[in-house]
Amino acid sequence: MPGMTTTPDRNRVQLPGISSRAYEHPADRSALVALRKLSGFDTVLKQMSGLVSERRLRLMYLASAVRVSETQFRSVYDMGRDAAYTLDLHRIPEIYVQQDPQVQAKAIGFDDPFIVVTTGLLNLMNEEEQRFVIGHETSHILSGHAVYRTMLDILTTLAARVAWIPLGYIGLRAIVAGLEEWYRKSELSSDRGGLLVGQDPEAGKRALMKLAGGDYTHEMNIEAFLEQYQEYDTAGDLRDGFLKVLNLLGTTHPFAVVRVAELDKWQRTGEYERILSGDYPRREDDPNARVTDEIKAAAESYRASWSQSQDPFIGVLRDVAEGAVNAGERIFNRFSRPRDGGQG
């Protein structure tokens, strides 16, 4: 586009060649690294989801929404440009603004992904909070999350169609539940990516907090909101822990209080500052990422999360899981031990 500038509106740290592995949650990253090793898998998913669906959606938004540009929603256009600059994307994703009172933003597409934000979101959030959201969606694009999300949509539809077959439905629901857990972790990943784009931690937390309390930041307090998370995490007894698990069924996004706490926790680990200082994995090294290493990192992440949680129900699940692992190791060691003198 003539006259288009590729530099951000203010001084932000650019992250040349940054790999999405830099900000992805370990449980999300392990799945994506494994997926990238499966040559042609994304092609199969594209065929399963329909060859024209992405083009159809783009045409729909082109006809019914406003495509941002230097002359339409200029501030949102600048945010998209800045996000692409910061994450070193080779192209700036198109952004569409849709008239809808619901607070929503999404990244759509495989080959030529684009972003849709609603007027409800723009009305709710100030410019720096909007920047965090645009960065969040741009991070989804860099990670390629659309592939797994399409898989979830396909399996959810299939589960509904075979609901009358008990065993088939139970098996598919188990897979869908696993994908929903991945989906929630992918949202935590992109919250981190949004922070790297906006480079304003307080704005990122405010944006997430507004998903719970609306445009009443003068009535809210981030530290008090984090205290809510502590109360939510500790729970009252085993019943409360079990109910929290039930509340997650069918959800694809973590609850707002969890997202604020997780983003705050990630920032406090020093990872955010380390990446801004230039210490992060590069895209050119993605082919060398080892699936086994990422799976171990994911397991360690869950283990650390369980150990830090004071939820009594999580404690029971942890004990059961670790007991199963220990039993499996004993069985493996027994059958893999070399025999002496040919005797069993």
C-alpha positions as YAML, in Angstrom:
chain: A
units: angstrom
residues:
- id: 1
  name: MET
  ca: [0.00, 0.00, 0.00]
- id: 2
  name: PRO
  ca: [1.51, 3.37, -1.00]
- id: 3
  name: GLY
  ca: [2.79, 5.42, 1.88]
- id: 4
  name: MET
  ca: [2.49, 2.54, 4.37]
- id: 5
  name: THR
  ca: [4.94, 2.73, 7.24]
- id: 6
  name: THR
  ca: [6.32, -0.38, 8.92]
- id: 7
  name: THR
  ca: [7.60, 1.18, 12.12]
- id: 8
  name: PRO
  ca: [5.56, 1.25, 15.35]
- id: 9
  name: ASP
  ca: [3.87, 4.32, 16.80]
- id: 10
  name: ARG
  ca: [6.23, 4.38, 19.78]
- id: 11
  name: ASN
  ca: [9.48, 2.79, 20.76]
- id: 12
  name: ARG
  ca: [8.94, -0.94, 21.38]
- id: 13
  name: VAL
  ca: [11.46, -3.73, 21.36]
- id: 14
  name: GLN
  ca: [11.30, -5.63, 18.10]
- id: 15
  name: LEU
  ca: [11.87, -9.39, 18.34]
- id: 16
  name: PRO
  ca: [13.59, -10.40, 15.08]
- id: 17
  name: GLY
  ca: [12.93, -13.98, 14.00]
- id: 18
  name: ILE
  ca: [11.19, -14.86, 17.26]
- id: 19
  name: SER
  ca: [9.74, -18.36, 17.38]
- id: 20
  name: SER
  ca: [6.29, -18.84, 18.85]
- id: 21
  name: ARG
  ca: [7.97, -21.37, 21.16]
- id: 22
  name: ALA
  ca: [9.27, -18.37, 23.11]
- id: 23
  name: TYR
  ca: [5.87, -17.54, 24.57]
- id: 24
  name: GLU
  ca: [3.86, -20.75, 24.23]
- id: 25
  name: HIS
  ca: [2.68, -22.53, 27.35]
- id: 26
  name: PRO
  ca: [4.58, -25.86, 27.64]
- id: 27
  name: ALA
  ca: [1.40, -27.92, 27.20]
- id: 28
  name: ASP
  ca: [0.55, -25.92, 24.08]
- id: 29
  name: ARG
  ca: [4.11, -25.94, 22.75]
- id: 30
  name: SER
  ca: [4.55, -29.72, 23.02]
- id: 31
  name: ALA
  ca: [1.40, -30.32, 20.98]
- id: 32
  name: LEU
  ca: [2.38, -27.79, 18.32]
- id: 33
  name: VAL
  ca: [5.93, -29.11, 17.98]
- id: 34
  name: ALA
  ca: [4.54, -32.62, 17.49]
- id: 35
  name: LEU
  ca: [2.00, -31.33, 14.97]
- id: 36
  name: ARG
  ca: [4.68, -29.54, 12.95]
- id: 37
  name: LYS
  ca: [6.56, -32.82, 12.65]
- id: 38
  name: LEU
  ca: [3.58, -34.42, 10.89]
- id: 39
  name: SER
  ca: [4.19, -33.48, 7.28]
- id: 40
  name: GLY
  ca: [0.97, -32.87, 5.39]
- id: 41
  name: PHE
  ca: [-1.27, -32.96, 8.48]
- id: 42
  name: ASP
  ca: [-2.40, -29.37, 8.02]
- id: 43
  name: THR
  ca: [-3.27, -30.17, 4.39]
- id: 44
  name: VAL
  ca: [-5.55, -33.00, 5.49]
- id: 45
  name: LEU
  ca: [-7.29, -30.72, 7.99]
- id: 46
  name: LYS
  ca: [-7.83, -28.09, 5.34]
- id: 47
  name: GLN
  ca: [-9.56, -30.67, 3.18]
- id: 48
  name: MET
  ca: [-11.66, -31.90, 6.09]
- id: 49
  name: SER
  ca: [-12.77, -28.39, 6.99]
- id: 50
  name: GLY
  ca: [-13.69, -27.54, 3.41]
- id: 51
  name: LEU
  ca: [-11.52, -26.05, 0.71]
- id: 52
  name: VAL
  ca: [-13.55, -22.86, 0.38]
- id: 53
  name: SER
  ca: [-14.45, -22.12, 4.03]
- id: 54
  name: GLU
  ca: [-11.63, -19.61, 4.56]
- id: 55
  name: ARG
  ca: [-12.40, -17.78, 1.31]
- id: 56
  name: ARG
  ca: [-16.11, -17.83, 2.16]
- id: 57
  name: LEU
  ca: [-15.49, -16.26, 5.58]
- id: 58
  name: ARG
  ca: [-13.21, -13.60, 4.15]
- id: 59
  name: LEU
  ca: [-15.85, -12.67, 1.57]
- id: 60
  name: MET
  ca: [-18.49, -12.58, 4.30]
- id: 61
  name: TYR
  ca: [-16.49, -10.15, 6.44]
- id: 62
  name: LEU
  ca: [-15.47, -8.15, 3.38]
- id: 63
  name: ALA
  ca: [-19.18, -7.64, 2.68]
- id: 64
  name: SER
  ca: [-20.52, -7.21, 6.22]
- id: 65
  name: ALA
  ca: [-17.70, -5.67, 8.31]
- id: 66
  name: VAL
  ca: [-15.18, -2.84, 7.99]
- id: 67
  name: ARG
  ca: [-11.66, -3.71, 6.85]
- id: 68
  name: VAL
  ca: [-9.22, -1.50, 8.74]
- id: 69
  name: SER
  ca: [-6.74, 0.55, 6.74]
- id: 70
  name: GLU
  ca: [-5.00, 3.91, 6.76]
- id: 71
  name: THR
  ca: [-8.42, 5.46, 6.09]
- id: 72
  name: GLN
  ca: [-10.70, 3.19, 8.17]
- id: 73
  name: PHE
  ca: [-10.16, 2.55, 11.89]
- id: 74
  name: ARG
  ca: [-6.65, 3.93, 11.50]
- id: 75
  name: SER
  ca: [-5.70, 3.32, 15.14]
- id: 76
  name: VAL
  ca: [-6.60, -0.39, 14.90]
- id: 77
  name: TYR
  ca: [-4.71, -0.61, 11.60]
- id: 78
  name: ASP
  ca: [-1.62, 0.84, 13.29]
- id: 79
  name: MET
  ca: [-1.92, -1.74, 16.07]
- id: 80
  name: GLY
  ca: [-1.97, -4.58, 13.54]
- id: 81
  name: ARG
  ca: [1.04, -3.10, 11.78]
- id: 82
  name: ASP
  ca: [2.89, -2.70, 15.08]
- id: 83
  name: ALA
  ca: [2.10, -6.28, 16.14]
- id: 84
  name: ALA
  ca: [3.46, -7.65, 12.87]
- id: 85
  name: TYR
  ca: [6.56, -5.47, 13.25]
- id: 86
  name: THR
  ca: [7.22, -6.56, 16.84]
- id: 87
  name: LEU
  ca: [6.77, -10.30, 16.14]
- id: 88
  name: ASP
  ca: [8.66, -9.96, 12.85]
- id: 89
  name: LEU
  ca: [5.87, -11.30, 10.63]
- id: 90
  name: HIS
  ca: [6.46, -11.09, 6.91]
- id: 91
  name: ARG
  ca: [2.93, -9.85, 6.24]
- id: 92
  name: ILE
  ca: [0.47, -7.76, 8.19]
- id: 93
  name: PRO
  ca: [-2.74, -9.73, 8.80]
- id: 94
  name: GLU
  ca: [-5.94, -8.06, 7.66]
- id: 95
  name: ILE
  ca: [-8.21, -6.86, 10.46]
- id: 96
  name: TYR
  ca: [-11.98, -6.47, 10.23]
- id: 97
  name: VAL
  ca: [-14.20, -4.58, 12.68]
- id: 98
  name: GLN
  ca: [-17.62, -6.14, 13.10]
- id: 99
  name: GLN
  ca: [-20.67, -4.44, 14.58]
- id: 100
  name: ASP
  ca: [-21.48, -6.63, 17.58]
- id: 101
  name: PRO
  ca: [-22.06, -5.65, 21.22]
- id: 102
  name: GLN
  ca: [-20.35, -8.84, 22.40]
- id: 103
  name: VAL
  ca: [-16.72, -8.43, 23.47]
- id: 104
  name: GLN
  ca: [-14.89, -10.69, 21.07]
- id: 105
  name: ALA
  ca: [-11.79, -11.05, 18.91]
- id: 106
  name: LYS
  ca: [-10.63, -13.98, 16.82]
- id: 107
  name: ALA
  ca: [-8.03, -15.05, 14.29]
- id: 108
  name: ILE
  ca: [-9.37, -17.01, 11.32]
- id: 109
  name: GLY
  ca: [-7.76, -19.00, 8.54]
- id: 110
  name: PHE
  ca: [-4.91, -21.31, 7.52]
- id: 111
  name: ASP
  ca: [-3.25, -19.91, 4.43]
- id: 112
  name: ASP
  ca: [-3.99, -16.22, 4.74]
- id: 113
  name: PRO
  ca: [-5.21, -15.69, 8.32]
- id: 114
  name: PHE
  ca: [-7.01, -12.52, 9.34]
- id: 115
  name: ILE
  ca: [-8.33, -10.99, 12.56]
- id: 116
  name: VAL
  ca: [-11.87, -9.94, 13.49]
- id: 117
  name: VAL
  ca: [-12.66, -7.65, 16.43]
- id: 118
  name: THR
  ca: [-16.08, -6.49, 17.52]
- id: 119
  name: THR
  ca: [-17.23, -2.96, 18.26]
- id: 120
  name: GLY
  ca: [-18.13, -4.24, 21.71]
- id: 121
  name: LEU
  ca: [-14.45, -4.89, 22.37]
- id: 122
  name: LEU
  ca: [-13.36, -1.53, 20.99]
- id: 123
  name: ASN
  ca: [-15.93, 0.24, 23.14]
- id: 124
  name: LEU
  ca: [-14.82, -1.63, 26.27]
- id: 125
  name: MET
  ca: [-11.05, -1.26, 26.01]
- id: 126
  name: ASN
  ca: [-8.71, 1.70, 25.70]
- id: 127
  name: GLU
  ca: [-5.97, 1.85, 23.09]
- id: 128
  name: GLU
  ca: [-3.26, 0.02, 25.04]
- id: 129
  name: GLU
  ca: [-5.70, -2.71, 26.04]
- id: 130
  name: GLN
  ca: [-6.80, -3.05, 22.42]
- id: 131
  name: ARG
  ca: [-3.15, -3.35, 21.45]
- id: 132
  name: PHE
  ca: [-2.79, -6.28, 23.85]
- id: 133
  name: VAL
  ca: [-5.80, -7.98, 22.21]
- id: 134
  name: ILE
  ca: [-4.47, -7.44, 18.67]
- id: 135
  name: GLY
  ca: [-1.13, -8.83, 19.85]
- id: 136
  name: HIS
  ca: [-2.95, -11.81, 21.36]
- id: 137
  name: GLU
  ca: [-4.65, -12.62, 18.04]
- id: 138
  name: THR
  ca: [-1.46, -12.04, 16.06]
- id: 139
  name: SER
  ca: [0.26, -14.53, 18.35]
- id: 140
  name: HIS
  ca: [-2.43, -17.10, 17.51]
- id: 141
  name: ILE
  ca: [-1.49, -16.59, 13.86]
- id: 142
  name: LEU
  ca: [2.25, -16.97, 14.47]
- id: 143
  name: SER
  ca: [1.63, -20.17, 16.46]
- id: 144
  name: GLY
  ca: [-0.68, -21.64, 13.82]
- id: 145
  name: HIS
  ca: [-3.39, -22.42, 16.37]
- id: 146
  name: ALA
  ca: [-6.07, -22.52, 13.66]
- id: 147
  name: VAL
  ca: [-5.05, -26.08, 12.75]
- id: 148
  name: TYR
  ca: [-5.93, -27.60, 16.12]
- id: 149
  name: ARG
  ca: [-8.98, -25.37, 16.50]
- id: 150
  name: THR
  ca: [-10.32, -26.70, 13.23]
- id: 151
  name: MET
  ca: [-9.76, -30.24, 14.53]
- id: 152
  name: LEU
  ca: [-11.75, -29.38, 17.66]
- id: 153
  name: ASP
  ca: [-14.61, -27.97, 15.59]
- id: 154
  name: ILE
  ca: [-14.70, -31.09, 13.41]
- id: 155
  name: LEU
  ca: [-14.68, -33.49, 16.37]
- id: 156
  name: THR
  ca: [-17.28, -31.47, 18.28]
- id: 157
  name: THR
  ca: [-19.61, -31.65, 15.28]
- id: 158
  name: LEU
  ca: [-18.91, -35.36, 14.88]
- id: 159
  name: ALA
  ca: [-19.56, -36.00, 18.60]
- id: 160
  name: ALA
  ca: [-22.97, -34.37, 18.28]
- id: 161
  name: ARG
  ca: [-23.83, -36.55, 15.29]
- id: 162
  name: VAL
  ca: [-22.96, -39.83, 17.05]
- id: 163
  name: ALA
  ca: [-24.42, -38.87, 20.44]
- id: 164
  name: TRP
  ca: [-26.94, -41.72, 20.10]
- id: 165
  name: ILE
  ca: [-24.06, -44.26, 20.07]
- id: 166
  name: PRO
  ca: [-22.93, -44.39, 23.74]
- id: 167
  name: LEU
  ca: [-19.41, -45.81, 23.32]
- id: 168
  name: GLY
  ca: [-18.63, -43.75, 20.23]
- id: 169
  name: TYR
  ca: [-19.78, -40.58, 21.92]
- id: 170
  name: ILE
  ca: [-17.82, -41.26, 25.11]
- id: 171
  name: GLY
  ca: [-14.64, -41.86, 23.14]
- id: 172
  name: LEU
  ca: [-15.05, -38.69, 21.09]
- id: 173
  name: ARG
  ca: [-15.94, -36.63, 24.17]
- id: 174
  name: ALA
  ca: [-12.70, -37.77, 25.78]
- id: 175
  name: ILE
  ca: [-10.75, -36.55, 22.75]
- id: 176
  name: VAL
  ca: [-12.72, -33.29, 22.64]
- id: 177
  name: ALA
  ca: [-12.05, -32.73, 26.36]
- id: 178
  name: GLY
  ca: [-8.33, -33.13, 25.69]
- id: 179
  name: LEU
  ca: [-8.48, -30.68, 22.82]
- id: 180
  name: GLU
  ca: [-10.43, -28.21, 24.97]
- id: 181
  name: GLU
  ca: [-7.66, -28.40, 27.57]
- id: 182
  name: TRP
  ca: [-5.11, -27.67, 24.82]
- id: 183
  name: TYR
  ca: [-7.32, -24.81, 23.58]
- id: 184
  name: ARG
  ca: [-7.32, -23.22, 27.05]
- id: 185
  name: LYS
  ca: [-3.53, -23.47, 27.21]
- id: 186
  name: SER
  ca: [-3.26, -21.91, 23.74]
- id: 187
  name: GLU
  ca: [-5.14, -18.90, 25.11]
- id: 188
  name: LEU
  ca: [-2.57, -18.55, 27.90]
- id: 189
  name: SER
  ca: [0.15, -18.71, 25.22]
- id: 190
  name: SER
  ca: [-1.39, -15.89, 23.23]
- id: 191
  name: ASP
  ca: [-1.91, -13.79, 26.36]
- id: 192
  name: ARG
  ca: [1.87, -13.94, 26.72]
- id: 193
  name: GLY
  ca: [2.28, -13.06, 23.05]
- id: 194
  name: GLY
  ca: [-0.09, -10.12, 23.52]
- id: 195
  name: LEU
  ca: [2.09, -8.88, 26.36]
- id: 196
  name: LEU
  ca: [5.20, -9.12, 24.18]
- id: 197
  name: VAL
  ca: [3.46, -7.05, 21.51]
- id: 198
  name: GLY
  ca: [1.97, -4.36, 23.74]
- id: 199
  name: GLN
  ca: [4.88, -4.35, 26.20]
- id: 200
  name: ASP
  ca: [2.59, -2.88, 28.85]
- id: 201
  name: PRO
  ca: [1.94, -5.52, 31.57]
- id: 202
  name: GLU
  ca: [-0.66, -3.48, 33.42]
- id: 203
  name: ALA
  ca: [-2.67, -2.87, 30.24]
- id: 204
  name: GLY
  ca: [-2.65, -6.60, 29.48]
- id: 205
  name: LYS
  ca: [-3.96, -7.47, 32.94]
- id: 206
  name: ARG
  ca: [-6.57, -4.72, 32.75]
- id: 207
  name: ALA
  ca: [-7.80, -6.02, 29.41]
- id: 208
  name: LEU
  ca: [-8.30, -9.50, 30.85]
- id: 209
  name: MET
  ca: [-9.87, -8.14, 34.02]
- id: 210
  name: LYS
  ca: [-12.39, -6.19, 31.94]
- id: 211
  name: LEU
  ca: [-13.61, -9.50, 30.54]
- id: 212
  name: ALA
  ca: [-14.95, -10.15, 34.03]
- id: 213
  name: GLY
  ca: [-15.98, -6.70, 35.28]
- id: 214
  name: GLY
  ca: [-16.51, -4.57, 32.21]
- id: 215
  name: ASP
  ca: [-15.53, -0.93, 31.85]
- id: 216
  name: TYR
  ca: [-15.31, -0.20, 35.56]
- id: 217
  name: THR
  ca: [-11.56, -0.14, 36.12]
- id: 218
  name: HIS
  ca: [-12.06, 2.73, 38.58]
- id: 219
  name: GLU
  ca: [-14.00, 0.22, 40.68]
- id: 220
  name: MET
  ca: [-11.52, -2.65, 40.26]
- id: 221
  name: ASN
  ca: [-8.02, -3.42, 41.50]
- id: 222
  name: ILE
  ca: [-5.57, -5.89, 39.95]
- id: 223
  name: GLU
  ca: [-4.08, -6.97, 43.30]
- id: 224
  name: ALA
  ca: [-7.56, -7.63, 44.72]
- id: 225
  name: PHE
  ca: [-8.43, -9.56, 41.53]
- id: 226
  name: LEU
  ca: [-5.31, -11.70, 42.03]
- id: 227
  name: GLU
  ca: [-6.47, -12.38, 45.59]
- id: 228
  name: GLN
  ca: [-9.68, -13.73, 44.07]
- id: 229
  name: TYR
  ca: [-7.55, -16.23, 42.18]
- id: 230
  name: GLN
  ca: [-5.91, -17.35, 45.42]
- id: 231
  name: GLU
  ca: [-9.32, -17.99, 46.93]
- id: 232
  name: TYR
  ca: [-10.46, -19.79, 43.77]
- id: 233
  name: ASP
  ca: [-7.31, -21.91, 43.73]
- id: 234
  name: THR
  ca: [-7.45, -23.03, 47.36]
- id: 235
  name: ALA
  ca: [-11.15, -24.02, 47.18]
- id: 236
  name: GLY
  ca: [-13.06, -25.19, 50.23]
- id: 237
  name: ASP
  ca: [-12.98, -28.98, 50.04]
- id: 238
  name: LEU
  ca: [-12.99, -31.86, 47.59]
- id: 239
  name: ARG
  ca: [-16.50, -30.95, 46.45]
- id: 240
  name: ASP
  ca: [-15.40, -27.47, 45.36]
- id: 241
  name: GLY
  ca: [-12.43, -28.88, 43.47]
- id: 242
  name: PHE
  ca: [-14.64, -31.36, 41.66]
- id: 243
  name: LEU
  ca: [-17.14, -28.61, 40.80]
- id: 244
  name: LYS
  ca: [-14.34, -26.49, 39.32]
- id: 245
  name: VAL
  ca: [-13.48, -29.36, 36.99]
- id: 246
  name: LEU
  ca: [-17.15, -29.67, 35.99]
- id: 247
  name: ASN
  ca: [-17.28, -25.92, 35.29]
- id: 248
  name: LEU
  ca: [-14.49, -26.33, 32.73]
- id: 249
  name: LEU
  ca: [-16.33, -28.94, 30.67]
- id: 250
  name: GLY
  ca: [-17.23, -27.50, 27.27]
- id: 251
  name: THR
  ca: [-15.12, -24.36, 27.76]
- id: 252
  name: THR
  ca: [-12.35, -23.26, 25.41]
- id: 253
  name: HIS
  ca: [-11.08, -20.24, 27.36]
- id: 254
  name: PRO
  ca: [-9.69, -20.11, 30.90]
- id: 255
  name: PHE
  ca: [-11.69, -18.00, 33.33]
- id: 256
  name: ALA
  ca: [-10.65, -14.35, 33.53]
- id: 257
  name: VAL
  ca: [-9.24, -14.59, 37.05]
- id: 258
  name: VAL
  ca: [-7.03, -17.51, 35.97]
- id: 259
  name: ARG
  ca: [-5.78, -15.65, 32.87]
- id: 260
  name: VAL
  ca: [-4.77, -12.58, 34.88]
- id: 261
  name: ALA
  ca: [-3.01, -14.75, 37.48]
- id: 262
  name: GLU
  ca: [-1.19, -16.82, 34.84]
- id: 263
  name: LEU
  ca: [-0.03, -13.72, 32.94]
- id: 264
  name: ASP
  ca: [1.14, -12.12, 36.17]
- id: 265
  name: LYS
  ca: [2.96, -15.32, 37.15]
- id: 266
  name: TRP
  ca: [4.70, -15.56, 33.76]
- id: 267
  name: GLN
  ca: [5.84, -11.96, 33.99]
- id: 268
  name: ARG
  ca: [7.18, -12.51, 37.50]
- id: 269
  name: THR
  ca: [9.27, -15.52, 36.42]
- id: 270
  name: GLY
  ca: [11.46, -13.15, 34.41]
- id: 271
  name: GLU
  ca: [10.61, -14.78, 31.06]
- id: 272
  name: TYR
  ca: [9.03, -11.59, 29.75]
- id: 273
  name: GLU
  ca: [12.10, -9.45, 30.45]
- id: 274
  name: ARG
  ca: [14.43, -12.17, 29.21]
- id: 275
  name: ILE
  ca: [12.68, -12.28, 25.84]
- id: 276
  name: LEU
  ca: [12.70, -8.49, 25.52]
- id: 277
  name: SER
  ca: [16.44, -8.59, 26.16]
- id: 278
  name: GLY
  ca: [16.84, -10.78, 23.05]
- id: 279
  name: ASP
  ca: [17.20, -14.18, 24.72]
- id: 280
  name: TYR
  ca: [14.59, -16.32, 22.96]
- id: 281
  name: PRO
  ca: [14.36, -19.24, 20.47]
- id: 282
  name: ARG
  ca: [14.41, -18.33, 16.77]
- id: 283
  name: ARG
  ca: [12.10, -19.54, 14.02]
- id: 284
  name: GLU
  ca: [15.05, -20.86, 12.06]
- id: 285
  name: ASP
  ca: [15.64, -23.41, 14.83]
- id: 286
  name: ASP
  ca: [12.04, -24.70, 14.94]
- id: 287
  name: PRO
  ca: [12.83, -27.79, 12.82]
- id: 288
  name: ASN
  ca: [15.38, -28.85, 15.44]
- id: 289
  name: ALA
  ca: [12.89, -28.74, 18.33]
- id: 290
  name: ARG
  ca: [12.57, -32.22, 19.88]
- id: 291
  name: VAL
  ca: [9.10, -33.55, 20.62]
- id: 292
  name: THR
  ca: [10.36, -35.61, 23.59]
- id: 293
  name: ASP
  ca: [11.93, -32.52, 25.19]
- id: 294
  name: GLU
  ca: [8.71, -30.55, 24.79]
- id: 295
  name: ILE
  ca: [6.59, -33.38, 26.23]
- id: 296
  name: LYS
  ca: [8.89, -33.52, 29.26]
- id: 297
  name: ALA
  ca: [8.57, -29.74, 29.64]
- id: 298
  name: ALA
  ca: [4.78, -30.01, 29.47]
- id: 299
  name: ALA
  ca: [4.75, -32.76, 32.10]
- id: 300
  name: GLU
  ca: [7.01, -30.69, 34.34]
- id: 301
  name: SER
  ca: [4.75, -27.69, 33.89]
- id: 302
  name: TYR
  ca: [1.71, -29.65, 35.02]
- id: 303
  name: ARG
  ca: [3.68, -31.14, 37.90]
- id: 304
  name: ALA
  ca: [4.77, -27.69, 39.04]
- id: 305
  name: SER
  ca: [1.22, -26.36, 38.70]
- id: 306
  name: TRP
  ca: [-0.14, -29.23, 40.77]
- id: 307
  name: SER
  ca: [2.48, -28.82, 43.46]
- id: 308
  name: GLN
  ca: [1.78, -25.09, 43.77]
- id: 309
  name: SER
  ca: [-1.99, -25.52, 43.88]
- id: 310
  name: GLN
  ca: [-3.61, -25.80, 47.29]
- id: 311
  name: ASP
  ca: [-6.82, -27.24, 45.86]
- id: 312
  name: PRO
  ca: [-7.45, -30.52, 47.78]
- id: 313
  name: PHE
  ca: [-9.09, -32.12, 44.73]
- id: 314
  name: ILE
  ca: [-5.98, -31.40, 42.64]
- id: 315
  name: GLY
  ca: [-3.97, -33.03, 45.42]
- id: 316
  name: VAL
  ca: [-6.00, -36.24, 45.04]
- id: 317
  name: LEU
  ca: [-5.59, -36.21, 41.26]
- id: 318
  name: ARG
  ca: [-1.86, -35.61, 41.67]
- id: 319
  name: ASP
  ca: [-1.50, -38.53, 44.07]
- id: 320
  name: VAL
  ca: [-3.42, -40.84, 41.72]
- id: 321
  name: ALA
  ca: [-1.41, -39.72, 38.68]
- id: 322
  name: GLU
  ca: [1.94, -40.06, 40.42]
- id: 323
  name: GLY
  ca: [0.90, -43.44, 41.82]
- id: 324
  name: ALA
  ca: [0.06, -44.63, 38.33]
- id: 325
  name: VAL
  ca: [3.41, -43.38, 37.01]
- id: 326
  name: ASN
  ca: [5.32, -45.10, 39.82]
- id: 327
  name: ALA
  ca: [3.41, -48.35, 39.25]
- id: 328
  name: GLY
  ca: [4.12, -48.16, 35.54]
- id: 329
  name: GLU
  ca: [7.82, -47.61, 36.15]
- id: 330
  name: ARG
  ca: [7.95, -50.64, 38.49]
- id: 331
  name: ILE
  ca: [6.23, -52.84, 35.91]
- id: 332
  name: PHE
  ca: [8.51, -51.59, 33.15]
- id: 333
  name: ASN
  ca: [11.62, -52.16, 35.26]
- id: 334
  name: ARG
  ca: [10.48, -55.66, 36.18]
- id: 335
  name: PHE
  ca: [9.92, -56.79, 32.62]
- id: 336
  name: SER
  ca: [12.92, -54.98, 31.18]
- id: 337
  name: ARG
  ca: [15.38, -56.33, 33.77]
- id: 338
  name: PRO
  ca: [17.87, -58.76, 32.14]
- id: 339
  name: ARG
  ca: [17.51, -62.33, 33.26]
- id: 340
  name: ASP
  ca: [20.35, -64.12, 35.06]
- id: 341
  name: GLY
  ca: [21.40, -67.58, 33.91]
- id: 342
  name: GLY
  ca: [18.41, -67.93, 31.65]
- id: 343
  name: GLN
  ca: [16.04, -68.30, 34.64]
- id: 344
  name: GLY
  ca: [12.85, -66.30, 35.10]
...
